[in-house]
Amino acid sequence: MKRLNPAHARKIINALNVLAVIASVCLVVSVSLEAFSDQPFTARTVYFDVEFWICLYFIVDFFLQLLLAERRWRFFRRYFVILLLSIPYLSLIGDAYFHLSAEQIYILRLIPLARGAAALVLIVSIIVRHNTTALFISYLIFLISVVYFITLIFYVVERGVNGEIKTYADSLWWAAMTVTTVGSTIQPVTVAGKIITTILAMLGMTIFPIFTAYITTIINRISQREITARAHSANLSNSPH
């Protein structure tokens, strides 16, 4: 099979990544509406069908990028996990007649969102040329995405069981206090709620020092530029005319 020009292939890959991000946004909206609705997660709703077709697009996108890759085997080995994240597990489980709880089904619906997050990180790395800034934005996207979906999971599993979780705003307050390691007055009741509380606290302790390091790097870079500029001005003023 004749390969495309590398420049053309790169443009197509970038377009595929943009489409993957758009599909992920649709998936986020679908999952969020599902969480806030009164429909049971086990029912085959319009959100279920939206996720199925988006997952199919993710799979097609993977194999298109595989065909466009310069080193296909290397691409397959490196991004095989993305293919696993793109599989519509809910449809497969439904066809196989596995019996899962509503909360387990909802958590499975969040798996394809990781595929969209990967595409978003790739877009950021393309747009932002500076490695430090791209890494910082990638971490920020990761943190916001994880916190949001953890709040959805917490809201779903604790709603109706935990008297302190009456609205989604309560779940957001719990997440804000937990991820900053301040500690929330809202205590989880379910096993799933306790597990994700621990995960969120560990995430906060891991990610926030990165923000501090990034800000320190930016300040040092600005200071270094000022020192260089002053030295350059001093050299110009002392040089003979």
Backbone bond lengths (Angstrom), bond angles and torsions (degrees), N, CA, C in turn:
res aa  C-N    CA-C-N  psi(-1)  N-CA   C-N-CA  omega(-1)  CA-C   N-CA-C  phi
1 M - - - 1.468 - - 1.531 109.84 -
2 K 1.341 115.63 129.90 1.458 120.51 -178.50 1.518 110.58 -72.91
3 R 1.328 115.72 131.57 1.459 120.21 -178.47 1.517 110.51 -85.57
4 L 1.306 115.42 149.61 1.452 121.47 176.34 1.514 110.36 -73.48
5 N 1.319 114.23 161.29 1.452 119.89 171.98 1.525 108.80 -58.83
6 P 1.357 118.82 135.49 1.474 120.58 -176.99 1.522 113.96 -53.71
7 A 1.333 116.58 -37.02 1.463 119.53 179.45 1.526 111.07 -66.50
8 H 1.332 116.90 -42.12 1.459 120.90 178.22 1.529 110.65 -67.20
9 A 1.325 115.85 -41.02 1.466 119.61 178.95 1.523 110.60 -61.78
10 R 1.336 117.25 -39.97 1.460 120.97 179.87 1.523 110.87 -64.67
11 K 1.328 117.80 -39.10 1.456 120.98 178.48 1.529 111.02 -64.42
12 I 1.339 115.97 -41.21 1.466 119.82 178.98 1.527 110.51 -65.71
13 I 1.330 116.74 -41.55 1.466 121.05 178.85 1.519 110.63 -62.86
14 N 1.330 117.05 -42.89 1.471 120.18 177.99 1.532 111.24 -62.34
15 A 1.346 116.14 -40.12 1.471 119.67 177.88 1.518 111.00 -64.81
16 L 1.328 116.83 -39.40 1.470 120.68 177.79 1.521 110.91 -63.72
17 N 1.331 116.68 -38.95 1.468 120.11 178.29 1.528 111.29 -65.58
18 V 1.335 116.73 -39.21 1.463 120.33 177.63 1.528 110.26 -63.77
19 L 1.334 116.96 -43.75 1.466 120.89 177.94 1.521 111.08 -63.04
20 A 1.346 116.36 -35.83 1.467 119.86 178.07 1.522 110.85 -65.63
21 V 1.334 116.97 -37.14 1.462 120.48 177.49 1.530 110.13 -66.39
22 I 1.341 116.94 -42.98 1.467 120.55 178.28 1.529 110.42 -61.80
23 A 1.339 116.36 -43.53 1.464 120.38 177.50 1.523 110.74 -62.13
24 S 1.325 116.99 -36.54 1.463 120.97 179.76 1.521 111.20 -67.29
25 V 1.341 116.28 -37.91 1.464 119.74 176.87 1.524 109.93 -61.76
26 C 1.338 116.23 -43.21 1.470 120.14 176.89 1.528 110.51 -60.73
27 L 1.323 115.63 -38.11 1.463 119.86 179.87 1.519 111.31 -68.45
28 V 1.333 116.69 -39.55 1.464 120.78 177.48 1.520 110.35 -61.27
29 V 1.326 116.36 -45.84 1.463 120.82 178.50 1.524 110.56 -60.51
30 S 1.344 115.49 -42.71 1.466 120.28 -179.35 1.522 111.40 -62.47
31 V 1.332 116.38 -47.86 1.460 120.51 -179.20 1.523 111.05 -64.84
32 S 1.324 116.85 -38.83 1.464 120.67 -179.71 1.523 111.04 -65.98
33 L 1.328 116.70 -45.08 1.463 120.00 178.41 1.523 110.96 -62.43
34 E 1.326 115.50 -35.79 1.461 119.59 177.84 1.533 110.64 -63.86
35 A 1.334 115.69 -40.06 1.469 119.60 -178.36 1.519 111.63 -67.60
36 F 1.335 116.67 -37.02 1.454 120.26 -175.52 1.529 113.14 -87.81
37 S 1.320 116.92 -6.49 1.461 120.16 179.87 1.526 109.88 -88.22
38 D 1.300 115.71 168.02 1.466 121.02 178.17 1.521 112.14 -95.56
39 Q 1.332 116.69 7.05 1.456 119.93 -179.45 1.517 110.06 -76.53
40 P 1.317 118.99 142.14 1.468 120.98 177.80 1.524 110.96 -68.52
41 F 1.328 115.70 142.12 1.462 119.70 -177.33 1.524 112.25 -68.74
42 T 1.304 117.09 -19.88 1.458 120.41 -179.50 1.522 111.71 -79.31
43 A 1.332 118.37 -13.24 1.460 121.08 -178.31 1.526 110.26 -78.87
44 R 1.331 115.83 149.19 1.467 120.40 178.39 1.527 108.32 -86.42
45 T 1.311 116.06 89.64 1.453 122.44 -177.83 1.523 110.07 -96.19
46 V 1.337 114.95 -179.88 1.454 119.44 177.71 1.521 110.97 -63.45
47 Y 1.340 117.19 -30.61 1.459 120.66 178.50 1.528 110.91 -66.47
48 F 1.304 115.77 -35.31 1.461 121.13 177.33 1.528 109.87 -62.30
49 D 1.312 117.05 -44.67 1.465 121.38 -179.61 1.526 111.55 -68.26
50 V 1.344 116.67 -37.75 1.462 120.07 177.19 1.519 110.39 -59.70
51 E 1.332 116.32 -45.42 1.463 120.13 179.73 1.520 111.64 -62.89
52 F 1.333 117.08 -39.24 1.456 120.84 -179.14 1.530 111.11 -60.68
53 W 1.335 117.07 -48.00 1.462 120.04 -177.54 1.521 112.06 -70.99
54 I 1.317 117.28 -33.35 1.465 119.59 176.99 1.530 110.27 -67.53
55 C 1.318 116.72 -39.16 1.470 119.71 176.56 1.522 111.10 -62.86
56 L 1.315 116.64 -39.36 1.461 119.79 176.72 1.527 110.73 -61.95
57 Y 1.340 116.05 -40.47 1.460 118.45 176.68 1.531 111.15 -63.12
58 F 1.325 117.13 -41.17 1.457 120.49 178.69 1.532 111.03 -58.92
59 I 1.331 116.78 -40.35 1.464 120.56 179.74 1.526 110.65 -66.69
60 V 1.348 116.46 -44.71 1.467 120.31 177.50 1.521 110.29 -61.51
61 D 1.328 116.29 -41.85 1.462 121.60 178.66 1.530 110.83 -59.35
62 F 1.330 117.54 -41.46 1.466 121.17 -179.82 1.524 110.64 -60.42
63 F 1.315 116.92 -47.69 1.465 119.77 -176.19 1.529 111.94 -73.17
64 L 1.322 117.91 -29.44 1.461 119.67 173.59 1.523 110.63 -65.23
65 Q 1.337 115.82 -44.09 1.459 119.06 178.20 1.521 111.32 -67.01
66 L 1.328 116.30 -31.62 1.463 120.31 176.14 1.525 110.54 -63.36
67 L 1.331 117.34 -42.76 1.463 121.37 178.77 1.528 111.99 -66.50
68 L 1.334 116.91 -31.52 1.458 121.20 -178.11 1.522 112.92 -85.35
69 A 1.330 116.81 -13.96 1.472 120.28 -176.74 1.525 110.93 -68.12
70 E 1.329 116.13 144.88 1.458 120.87 178.16 1.527 110.94 -70.15
71 R 1.322 116.04 -40.90 1.470 121.31 176.86 1.516 107.76 -117.40
72 R 1.306 115.98 94.61 1.469 120.90 -170.72 1.525 112.61 -67.00
73 W 1.318 117.64 -42.79 1.455 119.72 -179.10 1.519 110.90 -65.22
74 R 1.334 115.51 -39.68 1.467 119.64 177.35 1.521 110.07 -64.54
75 F 1.334 117.44 -41.72 1.463 121.55 177.65 1.523 110.64 -61.56
76 F 1.329 116.86 -43.39 1.456 120.66 -178.38 1.521 110.89 -63.43
77 R 1.335 116.44 -43.21 1.466 119.79 -179.47 1.520 111.63 -67.41
78 R 1.317 116.56 -37.87 1.461 120.38 -176.22 1.518 112.08 -74.51
79 Y 1.333 117.77 -36.75 1.465 121.00 -172.70 1.524 113.28 -113.83
80 F 1.317 116.59 18.53 1.463 119.73 179.28 1.529 111.54 -60.34
81 V 1.331 116.10 -33.80 1.470 120.20 178.72 1.524 110.65 -60.95
82 I 1.341 117.25 -35.87 1.462 120.89 178.78 1.523 110.38 -62.39
83 L 1.345 116.34 -37.87 1.465 119.53 176.72 1.520 110.63 -63.27
84 L 1.330 116.88 -40.95 1.465 120.56 178.50 1.531 111.31 -63.25
85 L 1.333 116.38 -35.72 1.461 120.58 179.20 1.524 112.76 -73.24
86 S 1.339 116.54 -15.04 1.460 120.76 -176.15 1.525 113.43 -92.67
87 I 1.305 117.27 -6.85 1.464 120.94 -176.23 1.530 109.98 -73.94
88 P 1.336 118.52 132.81 1.471 121.07 177.26 1.527 111.24 -76.92
89 Y 1.314 115.83 80.77 1.465 121.14 -174.03 1.525 112.21 -61.96
90 L 1.327 116.39 -33.97 1.460 118.71 -177.55 1.516 111.73 -63.35
91 S 1.327 116.11 -40.88 1.461 119.14 178.85 1.521 110.89 -66.39
92 L 1.332 116.51 -39.87 1.463 119.84 179.25 1.522 111.05 -66.57
93 I 1.323 115.57 -41.87 1.465 119.29 179.36 1.521 110.90 -66.32
94 G 1.357 115.43 -39.22 1.452 118.97 179.51 1.518 111.82 -64.14
95 D 1.334 116.36 -40.47 1.459 119.97 179.62 1.523 111.69 -70.22
96 A 1.327 116.90 -27.36 1.466 120.41 -178.91 1.529 111.52 -88.76
97 Y 1.334 116.87 -3.16 1.467 122.73 176.52 1.533 112.76 62.60
98 F 1.358 115.35 40.02 1.456 118.96 171.05 1.520 108.43 -76.61
99 H 1.315 115.31 145.29 1.463 119.80 -179.51 1.533 108.85 -104.96
100 L 1.330 115.92 109.40 1.456 121.88 179.31 1.521 108.65 -122.56
101 S 1.329 115.01 155.34 1.456 119.47 177.49 1.526 109.66 -73.15
102 A 1.327 115.78 164.60 1.466 120.56 179.66 1.520 110.91 -60.84
103 E 1.349 117.25 -39.10 1.464 120.72 -179.56 1.532 111.00 -66.97
104 Q 1.334 117.88 -40.18 1.457 121.04 178.45 1.527 111.01 -64.69
105 I 1.317 116.52 -39.03 1.457 120.51 177.93 1.523 110.22 -64.67
106 Y 1.316 116.50 -41.29 1.458 119.82 -179.66 1.529 111.04 -64.65
107 I 1.322 117.31 -40.78 1.460 120.47 179.05 1.525 110.47 -64.31
108 L 1.340 117.54 -37.35 1.465 120.74 176.82 1.521 111.03 -62.02
109 R 1.316 116.37 -30.85 1.458 119.91 -179.74 1.527 112.30 -69.03
110 L 1.301 117.47 -17.06 1.460 120.17 179.79 1.526 112.71 -84.49
111 I 1.332 117.75 -14.08 1.466 120.66 -175.76 1.526 112.21 -59.96
112 P 1.354 119.86 -47.84 1.469 118.32 -179.45 1.518 114.38 -61.82
113 L 1.319 117.83 -19.03 1.462 119.90 179.68 1.523 111.49 -65.26
114 A 1.323 117.38 -27.36 1.462 120.26 176.72 1.525 110.87 -64.05
115 R 1.327 115.94 -31.24 1.473 120.38 176.58 1.526 109.91 -64.49
116 G 1.311 116.33 -43.23 1.456 119.83 178.02 1.517 112.47 -65.96
117 A 1.326 116.71 -36.40 1.466 119.94 177.89 1.524 110.69 -63.62
118 A 1.335 116.81 -37.43 1.468 120.72 177.95 1.523 110.59 -62.89
119 A 1.333 116.87 -42.04 1.463 120.47 178.11 1.521 111.00 -64.12
120 L 1.328 116.86 -39.33 1.459 121.03 -179.97 1.524 111.04 -65.02
121 V 1.322 116.88 -39.14 1.466 120.54 177.37 1.527 110.51 -64.15
122 L 1.337 117.46 -39.03 1.459 121.04 178.04 1.525 111.06 -63.95
123 I 1.343 116.01 -40.84 1.462 119.82 177.88 1.519 110.70 -62.99
124 V 1.313 116.87 -41.08 1.471 121.08 179.61 1.525 110.25 -62.61
125 S 1.328 116.94 -43.40 1.464 120.76 -179.46 1.524 111.96 -64.25
126 I 1.341 116.80 -27.23 1.462 120.67 178.28 1.522 110.79 -78.87
127 I 1.331 116.34 -43.75 1.461 120.81 -176.53 1.522 111.33 -72.62
128 V 1.325 116.86 -44.54 1.465 122.02 -177.08 1.520 108.83 -93.76
129 R 1.304 115.67 114.24 1.460 120.54 -174.15 1.524 113.04 -79.78
130 H 1.334 117.00 -29.92 1.460 119.30 -176.89 1.521 109.28 -77.68
131 N 1.328 116.32 127.36 1.461 120.84 -174.30 1.521 112.71 -61.66
132 T 1.327 116.72 -41.38 1.461 120.09 -178.45 1.524 111.16 -64.53
133 T 1.323 116.07 -45.31 1.466 120.07 179.93 1.519 111.07 -66.03
134 A 1.334 117.13 -42.09 1.467 120.66 178.74 1.522 110.72 -61.34
135 L 1.340 116.31 -41.18 1.461 119.99 178.84 1.520 111.04 -65.30
136 F 1.330 116.47 -41.29 1.457 120.26 179.67 1.530 111.24 -63.85
137 I 1.334 116.76 -45.72 1.464 120.10 179.58 1.521 110.59 -64.42
138 S 1.328 116.81 -37.31 1.466 120.31 177.86 1.527 110.57 -62.28
139 Y 1.325 116.76 -44.42 1.464 120.42 177.02 1.530 111.06 -62.85
140 L 1.334 116.22 -39.44 1.465 120.41 -179.43 1.530 110.59 -65.06
141 I 1.333 116.15 -43.58 1.466 120.34 176.87 1.520 110.23 -61.51
142 F 1.320 115.38 -43.13 1.467 120.01 179.76 1.521 110.86 -61.46
143 L 1.336 117.05 -44.62 1.458 120.98 -178.13 1.527 111.25 -64.26
144 I 1.330 116.39 -48.21 1.462 120.17 -178.67 1.525 110.77 -62.24
145 S 1.336 116.53 -42.59 1.467 120.70 -178.63 1.523 110.87 -63.85
146 V 1.329 116.16 -47.91 1.464 120.13 -177.49 1.520 110.85 -64.67
147 V 1.341 116.60 -44.42 1.469 119.85 -179.58 1.518 110.44 -61.83
148 Y 1.329 116.90 -42.05 1.466 119.50 -178.58 1.525 111.41 -62.77
149 F 1.328 116.30 -47.10 1.461 118.69 -176.31 1.530 112.28 -74.30
150 I 1.320 116.23 -27.97 1.460 118.28 173.75 1.526 110.48 -68.01
151 T 1.344 116.68 -37.41 1.469 118.59 176.89 1.530 110.94 -64.27
152 L 1.329 116.36 -36.49 1.467 119.51 177.34 1.526 110.77 -64.64
153 I 1.345 115.80 -44.99 1.467 119.51 179.43 1.524 110.07 -62.52
154 F 1.333 116.20 -45.12 1.463 120.45 -179.32 1.523 110.21 -61.51
155 Y 1.318 116.45 -41.71 1.463 120.78 -179.96 1.527 110.80 -63.89
156 V 1.336 116.36 -40.50 1.459 120.65 -177.96 1.527 111.46 -68.91
157 V 1.342 116.59 -46.13 1.468 119.14 -174.27 1.521 112.84 -79.05
158 E 1.337 118.24 -25.86 1.464 121.11 -177.02 1.523 113.27 -96.37
159 R 1.330 117.02 -21.18 1.454 120.34 -178.97 1.537 110.70 -63.78
160 G 1.294 115.64 130.31 1.454 120.21 -179.68 1.519 113.47 86.88
161 V 1.329 116.68 -14.37 1.470 121.78 178.98 1.515 110.44 -110.50
162 N 1.324 115.40 -43.76 1.453 122.06 -179.26 1.527 109.07 -96.55
163 G 1.314 116.88 117.75 1.458 121.02 -177.79 1.513 113.65 -65.30
164 E 1.348 117.87 -17.27 1.461 121.37 -179.91 1.522 112.61 -83.88
165 I 1.320 118.01 -13.20 1.463 122.23 178.79 1.518 108.82 -104.22
166 K 1.315 114.47 96.15 1.465 119.93 -179.83 1.524 111.63 -105.07
167 T 1.326 116.90 -33.20 1.464 121.61 179.41 1.527 108.66 -133.95
168 Y 1.329 114.74 170.23 1.468 119.31 178.21 1.529 111.19 -65.54
169 A 1.332 116.94 -27.90 1.465 120.19 177.70 1.523 111.15 -60.83
170 D 1.325 117.58 -33.63 1.468 120.99 176.37 1.525 110.55 -63.87
171 S 1.322 116.06 -38.97 1.459 120.22 178.51 1.526 111.25 -67.05
172 L 1.345 116.52 -38.56 1.466 120.56 177.19 1.528 110.99 -63.75
173 W 1.339 116.97 -41.48 1.465 120.56 178.50 1.522 110.25 -63.05
174 W 1.336 116.53 -43.31 1.462 120.39 177.62 1.529 110.82 -58.75
175 A 1.345 116.32 -43.80 1.464 120.49 -178.05 1.523 111.73 -66.02
176 A 1.348 116.83 -42.75 1.464 120.97 -178.68 1.525 111.07 -62.28
177 M 1.314 117.12 -43.21 1.456 120.64 -179.78 1.534 112.26 -72.21
178 T 1.331 116.29 -30.77 1.469 119.94 -177.72 1.520 111.53 -78.76
179 V 1.344 117.62 -45.07 1.460 120.40 -175.84 1.526 111.46 -68.97
180 T 1.330 116.86 -27.38 1.471 119.53 176.84 1.526 111.86 -86.44
181 T 1.339 115.83 2.83 1.474 124.28 178.86 1.528 112.06 60.62
182 V 1.343 116.78 19.07 1.469 119.76 174.92 1.516 109.89 -71.69
183 G 1.326 115.15 -38.60 1.460 120.37 -178.24 1.512 110.85 104.24
184 S 1.311 116.61 128.47 1.453 121.08 -178.03 1.527 110.91 -102.89
185 T 1.325 114.77 147.71 1.467 119.61 175.67 1.530 111.13 -76.85
186 I 1.343 116.54 -13.72 1.462 121.16 178.48 1.525 108.19 -85.05
187 Q 1.286 117.20 117.07 1.451 122.39 -177.95 1.536 110.44 -102.64
188 P 1.338 117.64 133.72 1.464 120.18 179.30 1.525 111.40 -68.65
189 V 1.313 114.75 149.86 1.459 121.02 -179.68 1.522 111.18 -110.03
190 T 1.326 116.69 -41.50 1.458 121.02 -177.57 1.528 111.02 -80.50
191 V 1.324 115.54 162.20 1.467 120.95 177.78 1.529 110.29 -63.79
192 A 1.341 116.14 -44.43 1.463 120.05 179.34 1.525 110.79 -61.76
193 G 1.330 116.89 -39.46 1.457 120.65 178.75 1.518 112.36 -63.48
194 K 1.330 117.01 -39.32 1.468 120.48 178.70 1.527 111.18 -68.11
195 I 1.325 116.59 -37.78 1.467 120.20 -179.45 1.526 110.62 -66.09
196 I 1.335 117.20 -47.53 1.464 118.73 -177.32 1.528 111.48 -72.95
197 T 1.326 117.99 -22.95 1.465 119.74 172.80 1.521 110.40 -64.71
198 T 1.321 115.96 -43.43 1.466 120.38 177.25 1.517 111.45 -64.32
199 I 1.336 116.23 -42.91 1.466 120.76 179.62 1.520 110.81 -62.30
200 L 1.329 117.16 -43.65 1.459 121.16 -178.47 1.525 111.51 -65.53
201 A 1.318 117.46 -39.81 1.466 120.61 178.09 1.535 111.03 -64.72
202 M 1.337 116.29 -42.35 1.464 120.39 177.43 1.523 110.99 -64.53
203 L 1.328 116.48 -37.79 1.461 120.72 178.03 1.522 110.81 -62.78
204 G 1.336 116.68 -42.95 1.454 120.37 179.23 1.522 112.11 -62.06
205 M 1.337 116.80 -42.00 1.467 120.15 179.33 1.522 112.01 -67.17
206 T 1.335 117.10 -25.28 1.462 121.10 -178.01 1.517 112.33 -86.92
207 I 1.336 116.98 -41.42 1.456 121.40 -171.41 1.522 113.37 -83.56
208 F 1.322 118.39 -42.37 1.461 120.13 -173.44 1.533 113.79 -61.32
209 P 1.333 120.46 -36.38 1.473 118.15 174.49 1.526 113.46 -59.86
210 I 1.344 116.95 -26.47 1.456 120.19 177.27 1.519 110.31 -65.82
211 F 1.340 116.87 -38.97 1.459 120.08 177.49 1.529 110.75 -62.18
212 T 1.330 115.49 -41.91 1.465 119.78 178.70 1.521 111.00 -62.42
213 A 1.329 116.41 -42.98 1.465 120.39 179.13 1.524 111.36 -63.80
214 Y 1.343 116.08 -38.91 1.465 119.44 179.77 1.526 110.93 -65.19
215 I 1.327 117.61 -45.79 1.463 121.06 179.72 1.531 110.11 -61.74
216 T 1.334 116.13 -40.64 1.471 119.99 177.52 1.526 111.26 -61.83
217 T 1.343 115.93 -40.99 1.463 120.61 178.41 1.521 111.40 -62.70
218 I 1.343 116.69 -42.36 1.463 120.57 179.55 1.525 110.45 -63.75
219 I 1.342 116.75 -43.87 1.475 120.37 -179.93 1.522 110.28 -63.15
220 N 1.321 117.59 -43.47 1.467 120.58 178.25 1.526 111.77 -62.89
221 R 1.333 115.59 -37.76 1.463 119.60 -180.00 1.519 111.01 -66.03
222 I 1.348 116.44 -42.10 1.467 120.49 178.53 1.524 110.32 -64.86
223 S 1.330 116.26 -42.54 1.475 120.12 179.17 1.521 110.63 -62.83
224 Q 1.327 117.05 -40.40 1.457 120.79 -179.72 1.525 110.77 -65.31
225 R 1.323 116.66 -37.73 1.467 120.28 178.18 1.516 110.88 -65.58
226 E 1.344 116.34 -40.37 1.467 119.58 179.20 1.525 110.49 -65.43
227 I 1.325 116.57 -41.16 1.471 119.75 179.09 1.520 110.25 -63.94
228 T 1.331 116.78 -42.54 1.464 121.05 179.50 1.521 110.85 -64.15
229 A 1.342 116.41 -41.58 1.459 120.19 179.90 1.532 111.18 -64.82
230 R 1.338 117.16 -41.30 1.464 120.23 178.52 1.518 111.21 -65.59
231 A 1.324 115.98 -39.91 1.462 119.25 179.29 1.527 110.35 -65.34
232 H 1.322 116.00 -39.55 1.454 120.45 178.91 1.524 110.81 -65.10
233 S 1.360 116.22 -41.70 1.477 119.99 178.46 1.516 110.82 -64.57
234 A 1.350 117.07 -39.14 1.464 121.16 179.47 1.525 110.83 -65.21
235 N 1.330 116.68 -39.64 1.467 120.34 179.06 1.524 110.96 -65.34
236 L 1.352 116.86 -37.95 1.454 120.27 179.64 1.521 111.07 -67.88
237 S 1.360 115.97 -39.35 1.473 118.73 -177.97 1.528 111.45 -72.29
238 N 1.338 117.96 -28.00 1.469 120.89 -179.01 1.510 113.04 -90.35
239 S 1.310 117.32 -11.58 1.467 119.46 -178.14 1.521 109.46 -74.54
240 P 1.362 118.75 143.11 1.462 121.75 179.83 1.523 110.71 -69.94
241 H 1.343 116.08 144.21 1.467 120.56 179.83 1.525 108.92 -91.39
